[in-house]
Amino acid sequence: MEIGMVGLGRMGGNMAQRLMRGGHRVVGFARDTKTLSRLEEKGMVPATTLQELVAALEPPSAIWLMIPAGAPVDEMIASLLPLLAPDDILIDGGNSNYKETQRRARMLKPYRIHYVDAGTSGGVWGLENGYSIMAGGEEAVIEKLRPIFETLAPAPDKGWGRVGPSGAGHFTKMIHNGIEYGMMQAYGEGFALLRRKEEFGLDLHQVAEIWRDGSVVQSWLLDLTSAALAENPRLEGIAPYVADSGEGRWTVAEAIDLDVAAPVITLALLQRLQSRDAESFSNKLLSALRNQFGGHEMKKT
């Protein structure tokens, strides 16, 4: 099967390579000629314009978007729409908000352009290990894309599936990322406790290695924890600043809308926000209040 790829950053480029390894013809668009040249050497057909991309695909065409969520997706759809024909397929593999995905699917329906949301997990390891793909959209359309999903997944019958109609794929990926927040926070707190118990002189990398096999907390995130501790046991030179992609915020907002208690995910998100406040005014005020009512000492900067 052939497919167009728009967005050939690290993850998109790796996905293109995995598809080519699986025997698929990939036509890729990028404005960066170095990116095009690098992937052309691996077998990709380069396109320097969207017109070239669409012209190089046999109709009906399938085009996978791997670009940042939000306005860039709408702008790309607006650019592609005049070039597309009925029964063409657009696939959004980024981290779009599921409500935006539903809106886009409704907008494209009168043009008979099929819109598929493919929530994709796997990061930089996906090239070798495969990607977990949660697909939303029309059942017949996703079935048509089966060869693509089977190649990208860890195995043809594992790690991917149609989870529901338009928006369901991105909704499922959003919750996936919310769970990830909670798991990462738990590992961070647990290893901080291990490190603080100085009298035992625990080797954190050794502990992580022990837990990786046979433990109820074993996971890929623990594998990555072990790798990070092997490279830098004291995590020297790393600022305690944790970014977020936005999906944790959407998950918490959805929990409120659905009246579902999600304290672990919510607190994990708040911890990420707190990590960015090097000059925490609220903590300064807490210290000042303790001094006001109890005469407790305040640390000075």
Order of alpha helices (4+ residues) and beta strands (2+ residues): beta-alpha-beta-alpha-beta-alpha-beta-alpha-beta-alpha-beta-alpha-beta-alpha-alpha-beta-alpha-alpha-alpha-alpha-alpha-alpha
